[in-house]
Amino acid sequence: MFFPAPLRDDWDMAEAARRLTDDLDRPLVAALLDQRCVAGFGNLWANELCFLRGHNPWAPVRAVDVPALLELGTRAICHSATVPGAMQVTTGMRRKGEQHWVAGHAGRPCLRCGTTVQVVAEVSNDPERRRTWWCPTCQPGPAG
């Protein structure tokens, strides 16, 4: 089975968008973590992309501009994979503790607004039970 992945030569953003929007009520973070929809983002990128676009991780897919999210995700993951030293840095800062906006920052101040970053120990419907981080001010909406 073919899984759309931004780092593949045959990347098909339209197909990834179609798959992500197959279930419009699905929580965004669960859809982004589903490798059948789009492969390659993983937990770090799913959390950081939600933050960068200002989406609550549990917002339903219907509430999200999926093409804009995929465009940002594609640029970010390709940059990370091809630019020496980029290595999944999402803030532009390489200093330890400042590389990511929310991922791994539970209980610490948001680097943008200072609100305490929250974490949920596992994402519902995620068989790998990954954590989800978010800033309740920068990403308003329901808690997980």
N, CA, C and O atoms as CSV, one atom per row, in Angstrom:
chain,resi,resn,atom,element,x,y,z
A,1,MET,N,N,0.846,-1.191,0.000
A,1,MET,CA,C,0.000,0.000,0.000
A,1,MET,C,C,0.886,1.247,0.000
A,1,MET,O,O,1.913,1.284,0.678
A,2,PHE,N,N,0.495,2.239,-0.743
A,2,PHE,CA,C,1.216,3.508,-0.857
A,2,PHE,C,C,0.828,4.443,0.286
A,2,PHE,O,O,-0.357,4.660,0.537
A,3,PHE,N,N,1.817,4.991,0.974
A,3,PHE,CA,C,1.581,5.978,2.014
A,3,PHE,C,C,2.217,7.296,1.582
A,3,PHE,O,O,3.427,7.342,1.360
A,4,PRO,N,N,1.437,8.368,1.458
A,4,PRO,CA,C,2.021,9.654,1.071
A,4,PRO,C,C,3.034,10.130,2.108
A,4,PRO,O,O,2.747,10.153,3.305
A,5,ALA,N,N,4.215,10.509,1.640
A,5,ALA,CA,C,5.272,10.975,2.540
A,5,ALA,C,C,6.013,12.137,1.886
A,5,ALA,O,O,6.481,12.013,0.754
A,6,PRO,N,N,6.124,13.276,2.595
A,6,PRO,CA,C,6.773,14.459,2.024
A,6,PRO,C,C,8.203,14.244,1.543
A,6,PRO,O,O,8.661,14.970,0.660
A,7,LEU,N,N,8.914,13.281,2.089
A,7,LEU,CA,C,10.303,13.072,1.695
A,7,LEU,C,C,10.458,12.124,0.513
A,7,LEU,O,O,11.575,11.889,0.052
A,8,ARG,N,N,9.366,11.586,0.025
A,8,ARG,CA,C,9.438,10.696,-1.138
A,8,ARG,C,C,9.390,11.513,-2.428
A,8,ARG,O,O,8.780,12.582,-2.473
A,9,ASP,N,N,10.028,11.008,-3.458
A,9,ASP,CA,C,10.007,11.683,-4.758
A,9,ASP,C,C,8.601,11.756,-5.341
A,9,ASP,O,O,8.287,12.675,-6.098
A,10,ASP,N,N,7.751,10.787,-4.990
A,10,ASP,CA,C,6.393,10.759,-5.526
A,10,ASP,C,C,5.363,11.342,-4.543
A,10,ASP,O,O,4.193,10.960,-4.570
A,11,TRP,N,N,5.803,12.267,-3.677
A,11,TRP,CA,C,4.930,12.927,-2.699
A,11,TRP,C,C,3.709,13.500,-3.395
A,11,TRP,O,O,3.825,14.230,-4.380
A,12,ASP,N,N,2.552,13.166,-2.878
A,12,ASP,CA,C,1.281,13.622,-3.435
A,12,ASP,C,C,0.492,14.321,-2.325
A,12,ASP,O,O,-0.231,13.679,-1.563
A,13,MET,N,N,0.641,15.625,-2.248
A,13,MET,CA,C,-0.003,16.399,-1.197
A,13,MET,C,C,-1.528,16.304,-1.295
A,13,MET,O,O,-2.213,16.259,-0.273
A,14,ALA,N,N,-2.050,16.273,-2.496
A,14,ALA,CA,C,-3.506,16.170,-2.664
A,14,ALA,C,C,-4.022,14.848,-2.102
A,14,ALA,O,O,-5.087,14.811,-1.487
A,15,GLU,N,N,-3.278,13.769,-2.309
A,15,GLU,CA,C,-3.689,12.473,-1.767
A,15,GLU,C,C,-3.602,12.480,-0.245
A,15,GLU,O,O,-4.482,11.938,0.422
A,16,ALA,N,N,-2.572,13.076,0.305
A,16,ALA,CA,C,-2.460,13.175,1.763
A,16,ALA,C,C,-3.626,13.986,2.325
A,16,ALA,O,O,-4.209,13.603,3.340
A,17,ALA,N,N,-3.969,15.086,1.687
A,17,ALA,CA,C,-5.105,15.902,2.135
A,17,ALA,C,C,-6.407,15.109,2.067
A,17,ALA,O,O,-7.239,15.195,2.970
A,18,ARG,N,N,-6.577,14.352,1.013
A,18,ARG,CA,C,-7.786,13.530,0.886
A,18,ARG,C,C,-7.874,12.532,2.030
A,18,ARG,O,O,-8.937,12.353,2.624
A,19,ARG,N,N,-6.764,11.887,2.336
A,19,ARG,CA,C,-6.761,10.891,3.414
A,19,ARG,C,C,-6.977,11.543,4.779
A,19,ARG,O,O,-7.706,11.008,5.614
A,20,LEU,N,N,-6.352,12.684,5.004
A,20,LEU,CA,C,-6.535,13.368,6.284
A,20,LEU,C,C,-7.981,13.805,6.488
A,20,LEU,O,O,-8.459,13.864,7.621
A,21,THR,N,N,-8.673,14.107,5.403
A,21,THR,CA,C,-10.054,14.593,5.510
A,21,THR,C,C,-11.097,13.490,5.316
A,21,THR,O,O,-12.289,13.781,5.211
A,22,ASP,N,N,-10.670,12.251,5.268
A,22,ASP,CA,C,-11.633,11.140,5.164
A,22,ASP,C,C,-12.572,11.093,6.363
A,22,ASP,O,O,-13.742,10.737,6.219
A,23,ASP,N,N,-12.071,11.448,7.545
A,23,ASP,CA,C,-12.884,11.485,8.761
A,23,ASP,C,C,-12.775,12.884,9.335
A,23,ASP,O,O,-11.838,13.179,10.077
A,24,LEU,N,N,-13.721,13.746,9.001
A,24,LEU,CA,C,-13.653,15.153,9.386
A,24,LEU,C,C,-13.816,15.393,10.878
A,24,LEU,O,O,-13.488,16.472,11.371
A,25,ASP,N,N,-14.320,14.400,11.603
A,25,ASP,CA,C,-14.498,14.550,13.045
A,25,ASP,C,C,-13.308,14.026,13.847
A,25,ASP,O,O,-13.269,14.173,15.069
A,26,ARG,N,N,-12.360,13.430,13.177
A,26,ARG,CA,C,-11.192,12.865,13.859
A,26,ARG,C,C,-10.332,13.987,14.438
A,26,ARG,O,O,-10.160,15.018,13.788
A,27,PRO,N,N,-9.789,13.813,15.644
A,27,PRO,CA,C,-8.886,14.822,16.202
A,27,PRO,C,C,-7.660,14.996,15.302
A,27,PRO,O,O,-7.103,14.019,14.802
A,28,LEU,N,N,-7.253,16.226,15.106
A,28,LEU,CA,C,-6.152,16.537,14.201
A,28,LEU,C,C,-4.892,15.753,14.530
A,28,LEU,O,O,-4.275,15.176,13.635
A,29,VAL,N,N,-4.499,15.722,15.795
A,29,VAL,CA,C,-3.249,15.048,16.151
A,29,VAL,C,C,-3.309,13.555,15.826
A,29,VAL,O,O,-2.308,12.978,15.399
A,30,ALA,N,N,-4.466,12.923,16.021
A,30,ALA,CA,C,-4.596,11.498,15.693
A,30,ALA,C,C,-4.467,11.284,14.188
A,30,ALA,O,O,-3.840,10.317,13.756
A,31,ALA,N,N,-5.049,12.167,13.388
A,31,ALA,CA,C,-4.950,12.046,11.927
A,31,ALA,C,C,-3.505,12.246,11.470
A,31,ALA,O,O,-3.028,11.520,10.599
A,32,LEU,N,N,-2.806,13.222,12.051
A,32,LEU,CA,C,-1.412,13.469,11.660
A,32,LEU,C,C,-0.489,12.319,12.046
A,32,LEU,O,O,0.528,12.095,11.391
A,33,LEU,N,N,-0.832,11.595,13.097
A,33,LEU,CA,C,-0.013,10.467,13.535
A,33,LEU,C,C,-0.329,9.179,12.781
A,33,LEU,O,O,0.393,8.190,12.908
A,34,ASP,N,N,-1.394,9.191,12.006
A,34,ASP,CA,C,-1.790,8.009,11.242
A,34,ASP,C,C,-0.952,7.955,9.963
A,34,ASP,O,O,-1.177,8.732,9.035
A,35,GLN,N,N,-0.003,7.051,9.921
A,35,GLN,CA,C,0.913,6.951,8.789
A,35,GLN,C,C,0.205,6.603,7.492
A,35,GLN,O,O,0.769,6.802,6.416
A,36,ARG,N,N,-1.021,6.087,7.565
A,36,ARG,CA,C,-1.791,5.815,6.340
A,36,ARG,C,C,-2.245,7.116,5.686
A,36,ARG,O,O,-2.469,7.162,4.476
A,37,CYS,N,N,-2.380,8.167,6.483
A,37,CYS,CA,C,-2.790,9.471,5.943
A,37,CYS,C,C,-1.595,10.211,5.361
A,37,CYS,O,O,-1.607,10.631,4.204
A,38,VAL,N,N,-0.573,10.362,6.180
A,38,VAL,CA,C,0.667,11.009,5.750
A,38,VAL,C,C,1.789,10.428,6.595
A,38,VAL,O,O,1.736,10.461,7.825
A,39,ALA,N,N,2.793,9.903,5.934
A,39,ALA,CA,C,3.896,9.258,6.635
A,39,ALA,C,C,5.054,10.235,6.797
A,39,ALA,O,O,5.323,11.049,5.913
A,40,GLY,N,N,5.727,10.147,7.921
A,40,GLY,CA,C,6.948,10.918,8.092
A,40,GLY,C,C,6.899,12.018,9.128
A,40,GLY,O,O,7.951,12.449,9.601
A,41,PHE,N,N,5.726,12.489,9.499
A,41,PHE,CA,C,5.691,13.576,10.477
A,41,PHE,C,C,6.080,13.071,11.864
A,41,PHE,O,O,6.919,13.687,12.520
A,42,GLY,N,N,5.511,12.000,12.314
A,42,GLY,CA,C,5.802,11.491,13.644
A,42,GLY,C,C,5.317,12.429,14.726
A,42,GLY,O,O,4.715,13.466,14.447
A,43,ASN,N,N,5.586,12.056,15.960
A,43,ASN,CA,C,5.027,12.777,17.095
A,43,ASN,C,C,5.568,14.198,17.221
A,43,ASN,O,O,4.799,15.124,17.478
A,44,LEU,N,N,6.862,14.386,17.046
A,44,LEU,CA,C,7.419,15.728,17.181
A,44,LEU,C,C,6.772,16.685,16.186
A,44,LEU,O,O,6.298,17.755,16.569
A,45,TRP,N,N,6.752,16.308,14.926
A,45,TRP,CA,C,6.192,17.200,13.911
A,45,TRP,C,C,4.697,17.394,14.088
A,45,TRP,O,O,4.198,18.499,13.877
A,46,ALA,N,N,3.966,16.351,14.470
A,46,ALA,CA,C,2.517,16.504,14.684
A,46,ALA,C,C,2.259,17.571,15.746
A,46,ALA,O,O,1.402,18.436,15.565
A,47,ASN,N,N,2.994,17.511,16.847
A,47,ASN,CA,C,2.814,18.495,17.921
A,47,ASN,C,C,3.258,19.890,17.502
A,47,ASN,O,O,2.554,20.868,17.753
A,48,GLU,N,N,4.404,19.983,16.875
A,48,GLU,CA,C,4.935,21.289,16.481
A,48,GLU,C,C,4.107,21.933,15.369
A,48,GLU,O,O,3.910,23.148,15.378
A,49,LEU,N,N,3.621,21.143,14.418
A,49,LEU,CA,C,2.783,21.700,13.352
A,49,LEU,C,C,1.474,22.235,13.910
A,49,LEU,O,O,1.006,23.294,13.491
A,50,CYS,N,N,0.881,21.510,14.853
A,50,CYS,CA,C,-0.336,22.024,15.493
A,50,CYS,C,C,-0.052,23.373,16.144
A,50,CYS,O,O,-0.841,24.309,16.009
A,51,PHE,N,N,1.074,23.475,16.850
A,51,PHE,CA,C,1.429,24.742,17.494
A,51,PHE,C,C,1.651,25.840,16.458
A,51,PHE,O,O,1.089,26.929,16.568
A,52,LEU,N,N,2.461,25.551,15.467
A,52,LEU,CA,C,2.809,26.572,14.473
A,52,LEU,C,C,1.598,27.102,13.716
A,52,LEU,O,O,1.580,28.267,13.321
A,53,ARG,N,N,0.592,26.266,13.510
A,53,ARG,CA,C,-0.625,26.701,12.818
A,53,ARG,C,C,-1.692,27.213,13.792
A,53,ARG,O,O,-2.748,27.679,13.367
A,54,GLY,N,N,-1.409,27.123,15.119
A,54,GLY,CA,C,-2.356,27.616,16.117
A,54,GLY,C,C,-3.563,26.712,16.319
A,54,GLY,O,O,-4.616,27.167,16.766
A,55,HIS,N,N,-3.414,25.438,15.992
A,55,HIS,CA,C,-4.521,24.488,16.129
A,55,HIS,C,C,-4.405,23.715,17.433
A,55,HIS,O,O,-3.327,23.243,17.793
A,56,ASN,N,N,-5.510,23.592,18.129
A,56,ASN,CA,C,-5.565,22.697,19.261
A,56,ASN,C,C,-5.408,21.282,18.719
A,56,ASN,O,O,-6.043,20.947,17.719
A,57,PRO,N,N,-4.588,20.440,19.340
A,57,PRO,CA,C,-4.373,19.089,18.810
A,57,PRO,C,C,-5.647,18.264,18.676
A,57,PRO,O,O,-5.714,17.362,17.841
A,58,TRP,N,N,-6.673,18.567,19.502
A,58,TRP,CA,C,-7.913,17.794,19.461
A,58,TRP,C,C,-9.006,18.458,18.647
A,58,TRP,O,O,-10.155,18.018,18.659
A,59,ALA,N,N,-8.645,19.518,17.939
A,59,ALA,CA,C,-9.614,20.126,17.023
A,59,ALA,C,C,-9.973,19.085,15.966
A,59,ALA,O,O,-9.106,18.331,15.524
A,60,PRO,N,N,-11.228,19.036,15.560
A,60,PRO,CA,C,-11.572,18.101,14.485
A,60,PRO,C,C,-10.922,18.549,13.176
A,60,PRO,O,O,-10.762,19.744,12.926
A,61,VAL,N,N,-10.561,17.601,12.369
A,61,VAL,CA,C,-9.921,17.899,11.080
A,61,VAL,C,C,-10.738,18.917,10.292
A,61,VAL,O,O,-10.172,19.739,9.572
A,62,ARG,N,N,-12.058,18.871,10.421
A,62,ARG,CA,C,-12.928,19.802,9.673
A,62,ARG,C,C,-12.623,21.270,9.990
A,62,ARG,O,O,-12.922,22.144,9.176
A,63,ALA,N,N,-12.039,21.553,11.148
A,63,ALA,CA,C,-11.779,22.928,11.567
A,63,ALA,C,C,-10.423,23.456,11.111
A,63,ALA,O,O,-10.026,24.561,11.481
A,64,VAL,N,N,-9.719,22.672,10.313
A,64,VAL,CA,C,-8.331,22.967,9.960
A,64,VAL,C,C,-8.191,23.199,8.458
A,64,VAL,O,O,-8.849,22.540,7.653
A,65,ASP,N,N,-7.333,24.136,8.097
A,65,ASP,CA,C,-6.966,24.329,6.692
A,65,ASP,C,C,-5.902,23.277,6.380
A,65,ASP,O,O,-4.705,23.528,6.521
A,66,VAL,N,N,-6.354,22.097,5.955
A,66,VAL,CA,C,-5.462,20.957,5.746
A,66,VAL,C,C,-4.385,21.247,4.702
A,66,VAL,O,O,-3.223,20.917,4.943
A,67,PRO,N,N,-4.710,21.847,3.552
A,67,PRO,CA,C,-3.635,22.144,2.589
A,67,PRO,C,C,-2.553,23.057,3.174
A,67,PRO,O,O,-1.368,22.834,2.923
A,68,ALA,N,N,-2.930,24.074,3.943
A,68,ALA,CA,C,-1.936,24.966,4.544
A,68,ALA,C,C,-1.082,24.213,5.566
A,68,ALA,O,O,0.126,24.435,5.651
A,69,LEU,N,N,-1.699,23.337,6.332
A,69,LEU,CA,C,-0.957,22.530,7.296
A,69,LEU,C,C,0.038,21.615,6.596
A,69,LEU,O,O,1.187,21.504,7.021
A,70,LEU,N,N,-0.398,20.962,5.528
A,70,LEU,CA,C,0.488,20.071,4.780
A,70,LEU,C,C,1.611,20.840,4.088
A,70,LEU,O,O,2.740,20.356,4.009
A,71,GLU,N,N,1.306,22.025,3.591
A,71,GLU,CA,C,2.341,22.852,2.956
A,71,GLU,C,C,3.430,23.204,3.972
A,71,GLU,O,O,4.618,23.065,3.682
A,72,LEU,N,N,3.032,23.655,5.149
A,72,LEU,CA,C,3.995,23.975,6.195
A,72,LEU,C,C,4.770,22.728,6.611
A,72,LEU,O,O,5.994,22.768,6.739
A,73,GLY,N,N,4.061,21.628,6.820
A,73,GLY,CA,C,4.714,20.386,7.220
A,73,GLY,C,C,5.711,19.900,6.192
A,73,GLY,O,O,6.786,19.414,6.543
A,74,THR,N,N,5.361,20.028,4.925
A,74,THR,CA,C,6.256,19.605,3.846
A,74,THR,C,C,7.529,20.454,3.842
A,74,THR,O,O,8.638,19.927,3.762
A,75,ARG,N,N,7.354,21.762,3.927
A,75,ARG,CA,C,8.526,22.649,3.961
A,75,ARG,C,C,9.403,22.348,5.166
A,75,ARG,O,O,10.627,22.292,5.045
A,76,ALA,N,N,8.789,22.155,6.323
A,76,ALA,CA,C,9.544,21.935,7.556
A,76,ALA,C,C,10.312,20.626,7.531
A,76,ALA,O,O,11.499,20.596,7.856
A,77,ILE,N,N,9.655,19.556,7.155
A,77,ILE,CA,C,10.324,18.250,7.185
A,77,ILE,C,C,11.395,18.156,6.097
A,77,ILE,O,O,12.440,17.542,6.313
A,78,CYS,N,N,11.150,18.752,4.944
A,78,CYS,CA,C,12.170,18.746,3.884
A,78,CYS,C,C,13.377,19.594,4.291
A,78,CYS,O,O,14.517,19.208,4.033
A,79,HIS,N,N,13.137,20.729,4.916
A,79,HIS,CA,C,14.226,21.569,5.418
A,79,HIS,C,C,15.043,20.795,6.455
A,79,HIS,O,O,16.273,20.775,6.410
A,80,SER,N,N,14.337,20.167,7.376
A,80,SER,CA,C,14.998,19.411,8.439
A,80,SER,C,C,15.856,18.281,7.893
A,80,SER,O,O,16.927,17.983,8.422
A,81,ALA,N,N,15.368,17.653,6.821
A,81,ALA,CA,C,16.071,16.498,6.258
A,81,ALA,C,C,17.214,16.868,5.321
A,81,ALA,O,O,18.092,16.041,5.074
A,82,THR,N,N,17.225,18.086,4.796
A,82,THR,CA,C,18.206,18.428,3.772
A,82,THR,C,C,19.216,19.504,4.170
A,82,THR,O,O,20.268,19.622,3.542
A,83,VAL,N,N,18.915,20.277,5.190
A,83,VAL,CA,C,19.820,21.350,5.607
A,83,VAL,C,C,20.700,20.851,6.759
A,83,VAL,O,O,20.184,20.477,7.812
A,84,PRO,N,N,22.004,20.844,6.568
A,84,PRO,CA,C,22.887,20.378,7.639
A,84,PRO,C,C,22.663,21.154,8.939
A,84,PRO,O,O,22.648,22.385,8.952
A,85,GLY,N,N,22.491,20.406,10.026
A,85,GLY,CA,C,22.303,21.018,11.338
A,85,GLY,C,C,20.870,21.388,11.671
A,85,GLY,O,O,20.595,21.761,12.811
A,86,ALA,N,N,19.950,21.301,10.725
A,86,ALA,CA,C,18.558,21.689,10.998
A,86,ALA,C,C,17.904,20.725,11.988
A,86,ALA,O,O,17.228,21.170,12.915
A,87,MET,N,N,18.083,19.461,11.816
A,87,MET,CA,C,17.676,18.393,12.729
A,87,MET,C,C,16.412,18.650,13.547
A,87,MET,O,O,16.485,18.676,14.776
A,88,GLN,N,N,15.302,18.833,12.935
A,88,GLN,CA,C,14.001,18.984,13.588
A,88,GLN,C,C,13.899,20.198,14.509
A,88,GLN,O,O,13.064,20.208,15.413
A,89,VAL,N,N,14.705,21.191,14.306
A,89,VAL,CA,C,14.572,22.430,15.073
A,89,VAL,C,C,13.388,23.194,14.498
A,89,VAL,O,O,13.362,23.510,13.309
A,90,THR,N,N,12.407,23.490,15.349
A,90,THR,CA,C,11.194,24.164,14.861
A,90,THR,C,C,11.137,25.637,15.240
A,90,THR,O,O,10.362,26.393,14.655
A,91,THR,N,N,11.938,26.054,16.201
A,91,THR,CA,C,11.913,27.449,16.642
A,91,THR,C,C,12.949,28.315,15.928
A,91,THR,O,O,12.870,29.543,15.958
A,92,GLY,N,N,13.915,27.665,15.290
A,92,GLY,CA,C,15.022,28.396,14.685
A,92,GLY,C,C,16.176,28.573,15.647
A,92,GLY,O,O,17.230,29.075,15.257
A,93,MET,N,N,15.999,28.171,16.899
A,93,MET,CA,C,17.051,28.284,17.912
A,93,MET,C,C,17.596,26.881,18.212
A,93,MET,O,O,16.829,25.944,18.431
A,94,ARG,N,N,18.885,26.753,18.218
A,94,ARG,CA,C,19.495,25.430,18.415
A,94,ARG,C,C,19.914,25.166,19.858
A,94,ARG,O,O,20.365,24.065,20.176
A,95,ARG,N,N,19.774,26.154,20.727
A,95,ARG,CA,C,20.156,25.948,22.130
A,95,ARG,C,C,19.249,24.910,22.782
A,95,ARG,O,O,18.045,24.874,22.530
A,96,LYS,N,N,19.847,24.065,23.627
A,96,LYS,CA,C,19.089,23.034,24.324
A,96,LYS,C,C,17.913,23.670,25.078
A,96,LYS,O,O,18.072,24.678,25.767
A,97,GLY,N,N,16.750,23.069,24.935
A,97,GLY,CA,C,15.547,23.573,25.594
A,97,GLY,C,C,14.803,24.627,24.800
A,97,GLY,O,O,13.701,25.021,25.182
A,98,GLU,N,N,15.385,25.094,23.697
A,98,GLU,CA,C,14.747,26.133,22.885
A,98,GLU,C,C,14.524,25.678,21.442
A,98,GLU,O,O,14.146,26.482,20.589
A,99,GLN,N,N,14.753,24.406,21.169
A,99,GLN,CA,C,14.654,23.898,19.802
A,99,GLN,C,C,13.224,23.664,19.336
A,99,GLN,O,O,12.943,23.702,18.138
A,100,HIS,N,N,12.316,23.422,20.287
A,100,HIS,CA,C,10.921,23.115,19.939
A,100,HIS,C,C,9.987,24.041,20.704
A,100,HIS,O,O,10.295,24.475,21.814
A,101,TRP,N,N,8.867,24.330,20.110
A,101,TRP,CA,C,7.887,25.215,20.738
A,101,TRP,C,C,7.182,24.538,21.901
A,101,TRP,O,O,7.096,25.113,22.986
A,102,VAL,N,N,6.672,23.319,21.694
A,102,VAL,CA,C,5.919,22.652,22.751
A,102,VAL,C,C,6.407,21.235,23.039
A,102,VAL,O,O,6.336,20.789,24.185
A,103,ALA,N,N,6.894,20.523,22.042
A,103,ALA,CA,C,7.287,19.123,22.233
A,103,ALA,C,C,8.354,19.019,23.316
A,103,ALA,O,O,9.411,19.644,23.226
A,104,GLY,N,N,8.063,18.223,24.339
A,104,GLY,CA,C,8.994,18.036,25.437
A,104,GLY,C,C,9.018,19.149,26.466
A,104,GLY,O,O,9.875,19.149,27.350
A,105,HIS,N,N,8.086,20.110,26.370
A,105,HIS,CA,C,8.115,21.282,27.243
A,105,HIS,C,C,7.048,21.265,28.339
A,105,HIS,O,O,6.724,22.320,28.885
A,106,ALA,N,N,6.504,20.118,28.669
A,106,ALA,CA,C,5.446,20.048,29.678
A,106,ALA,C,C,5.864,20.731,30.973
A,106,ALA,O,O,6.952,20.489,31.496
A,107,GLY,N,N,4.983,21.586,31.482
A,107,GLY,CA,C,5.230,22.268,32.744
A,107,GLY,C,C,6.137,23.472,32.651
A,107,GLY,O,O,6.377,24.145,33.653
A,108,ARG,N,N,6.651,23.759,31.453
A,108,ARG,CA,C,7.528,24.918,31.254
A,108,ARG,C,C,6.762,26.024,30.532
A,108,ARG,O,O,5.733,25.753,29.913
A,109,PRO,N,N,7.236,27.239,30.601
A,109,PRO,CA,C,6.543,28.334,29.914
A,109,PRO,C,C,6.634,28.194,28.389
A,109,PRO,O,O,7.670,27.808,27.847
A,110,CYS,N,N,5.549,28.511,27.726
A,110,CYS,CA,C,5.536,28.560,26.268
A,110,CYS,C,C,6.566,29.601,25.830
A,110,CYS,O,O,6.633,30.692,26.397
A,111,LEU,N,N,7.357,29.265,24.833
A,111,LEU,CA,C,8.381,30.190,24.352
A,111,LEU,C,C,7.786,31.412,23.664
A,111,LEU,O,O,8.478,32.415,23.490
A,112,ARG,N,N,6.519,31.349,23.270
A,112,ARG,CA,C,5.874,32.475,22.607
A,112,ARG,C,C,5.138,33.363,23.613
A,112,ARG,O,O,5.302,34.583,23.587
A,113,CYS,N,N,4.328,32.768,24.503
A,113,CYS,CA,C,3.449,33.588,25.342
A,113,CYS,C,C,3.681,33.451,26.843
A,113,CYS,O,O,3.177,34.265,27.616
A,114,GLY,N,N,4.431,32.441,27.271
A,114,GLY,CA,C,4.716,32.256,28.682
A,114,GLY,C,C,3.736,31.366,29.439
A,114,GLY,O,O,3.991,31.019,30.592
A,115,THR,N,N,2.621,30.991,28.817
A,115,THR,CA,C,1.665,30.082,29.455
A,115,THR,C,C,2.323,28.715,29.646
A,115,THR,O,O,3.155,28.310,28.834
A,116,THR,N,N,1.962,28.013,30.697
A,116,THR,CA,C,2.534,26.695,30.962
A,116,THR,C,C,2.090,25.699,29.893
A,116,THR,O,O,0.896,25.536,29.641
A,117,VAL,N,N,3.051,25.044,29.274
A,117,VAL,CA,C,2.772,24.021,28.255
A,117,VAL,C,C,2.199,22.787,28.949
A,117,VAL,O,O,2.711,22.340,29.975
A,118,GLN,N,N,1.142,22.253,28.376
A,118,GLN,CA,C,0.454,21.083,28.915
A,118,GLN,C,C,0.854,19.834,28.147
A,118,GLN,O,O,1.359,19.919,27.027
A,119,VAL,N,N,0.627,18.676,28.754
A,119,VAL,CA,C,0.896,17.400,28.089
A,119,VAL,C,C,-0.201,16.413,28.476
A,119,VAL,O,O,-0.701,16.420,29.601
A,120,VAL,N,N,-0.558,15.576,27.528
A,120,VAL,CA,C,-1.419,14.425,27.776
A,120,VAL,C,C,-0.562,13.214,27.476
A,120,VAL,O,O,0.103,13.150,26.441
A,121,ALA,N,N,-0.580,12.258,28.382
A,121,ALA,CA,C,0.331,11.126,28.290
A,121,ALA,C,C,0.113,10.261,27.060
A,121,ALA,O,O,1.055,9.615,26.602
A,122,GLU,N,N,-1.088,10.225,26.511
A,122,GLU,CA,C,-1.306,9.409,25.317
A,122,GLU,C,C,-2.418,10.002,24.467
A,122,GLU,O,O,-3.354,10.619,24.975
A,123,VAL,N,N,-2.293,9.803,23.174
A,123,VAL,CA,C,-3.283,10.278,22.214
A,123,VAL,C,C,-4.308,9.174,22.011
A,123,VAL,O,O,-3.945,8.039,21.703
A,124,SER,N,N,-5.596,9.497,22.181
A,124,SER,CA,C,-6.616,8.480,21.960
A,124,SER,C,C,-6.575,8.031,20.501
A,124,SER,O,O,-6.292,8.826,19.604
A,125,ASN,N,N,-6.855,6.783,20.281
A,125,ASN,CA,C,-6.838,6.157,18.958
A,125,ASN,C,C,-5.431,6.034,18.375
A,125,ASN,O,O,-5.285,5.776,17.181
A,126,ASP,N,N,-4.409,6.210,19.183
A,126,ASP,CA,C,-3.032,6.050,18.717
A,126,ASP,C,C,-2.477,4.777,19.340
A,126,ASP,O,O,-2.223,4.739,20.544
A,127,PRO,N,N,-2.283,3.727,18.533
A,127,PRO,CA,C,-1.809,2.465,19.096
A,127,PRO,C,C,-0.430,2.566,19.749
A,127,PRO,O,O,-0.077,1.724,20.575
A,128,GLU,N,N,0.350,3.580,19.391
A,128,GLU,CA,C,1.669,3.736,20.002
A,128,GLU,C,C,1.632,4.601,21.253
A,128,GLU,O,O,2.655,4.786,21.912
A,129,ARG,N,N,0.459,5.131,21.584
A,129,ARG,CA,C,0.224,5.864,22.827
A,129,ARG,C,C,1.230,7.001,23.037
A,129,ARG,O,O,1.844,7.107,24.099
A,130,ARG,N,N,1.389,7.837,22.029
A,130,ARG,CA,C,2.367,8.929,22.112
A,130,ARG,C,C,1.802,10.123,22.884
A,130,ARG,O,O,0.589,10.297,22.995
A,131,ARG,N,N,2.703,10.925,23.405
A,131,ARG,CA,C,2.328,12.120,24.159
A,131,ARG,C,C,1.929,13.248,23.219
A,131,ARG,O,O,2.341,13.305,22.060
A,132,THR,N,N,1.110,14.144,23.767
A,132,THR,CA,C,0.719,15.338,23.029
A,132,THR,C,C,0.961,16.551,23.911
A,132,THR,O,O,0.467,16.622,25.036
A,133,TRP,N,N,1.730,17.509,23.390
A,133,TRP,CA,C,2.027,18.755,24.086
A,133,TRP,C,C,1.308,19.897,23.381
A,133,TRP,O,O,1.149,19.870,22.161
A,134,TRP,N,N,0.870,20.907,24.142
A,134,TRP,CA,C,0.244,22.079,23.538
A,134,TRP,C,C,0.235,23.232,24.523
A,134,TRP,O,O,0.338,23.041,25.734
A,135,CYS,N,N,0.111,24.424,23.982
A,135,CYS,CA,C,-0.024,25.644,24.778
A,135,CYS,C,C,-1.496,26.031,24.757
A,135,CYS,O,O,-2.034,26.324,23.689
A,136,PRO,N,N,-2.158,26.040,25.904
A,136,PRO,CA,C,-3.593,26.360,25.926
A,136,PRO,C,C,-3.923,27.779,25.457
A,136,PRO,O,O,-5.056,28.039,25.053
A,137,THR,N,N,-2.962,28.696,25.503
A,137,THR,CA,C,-3.218,30.058,25.035
A,137,THR,C,C,-3.004,30.169,23.525
A,137,THR,O,O,-3.840,30.732,22.819
A,138,CYS,N,N,-1.905,29.642,23.037
A,138,CYS,CA,C,-1.594,29.725,21.602
A,138,CYS,C,C,-2.415,28.747,20.779
A,138,CYS,O,O,-2.565,28.925,19.570
A,139,GLN,N,N,-2.951,27.711,21.428
A,139,GLN,CA,C,-3.720,26.674,20.741
A,139,GLN,C,C,-5.025,26.428,21.502
A,139,GLN,O,O,-5.225,25.335,22.029
A,140,PRO,N,N,-5.911,27.420,21.569
A,140,PRO,CA,C,-7.120,27.274,22.380
A,140,PRO,C,C,-8.027,26.149,21.868
A,140,PRO,O,O,-8.066,25.835,20.678
A,141,GLY,N,N,-8.735,25.575,22.803
A,141,GLY,CA,C,-9.674,24.509,22.467
A,141,GLY,C,C,-9.721,23.500,23.582
A,141,GLY,O,O,-9.212,23.746,24.676
A,142,PRO,N,N,-10.335,22.350,23.308
A,142,PRO,CA,C,-10.512,21.338,24.351
A,142,PRO,C,C,-9.201,20.684,24.760
A,142,PRO,O,O,-8.269,20.571,23.965
A,143,ALA,N,N,-9.150,20.259,26.006
A,143,ALA,CA,C,-8.014,19.459,26.476
A,143,ALA,C,C,-8.188,18.033,25.980
A,143,ALA,O,O,-9.307,17.606,25.695
A,144,GLY,N,N,-7.118,17.313,25.877
A,144,GLY,CA,C,-7.179,15.952,25.351
A,144,GLY,C,C,-7.778,14.962,26.311
A,144,GLY,O,O,-7.887,13.779,25.990
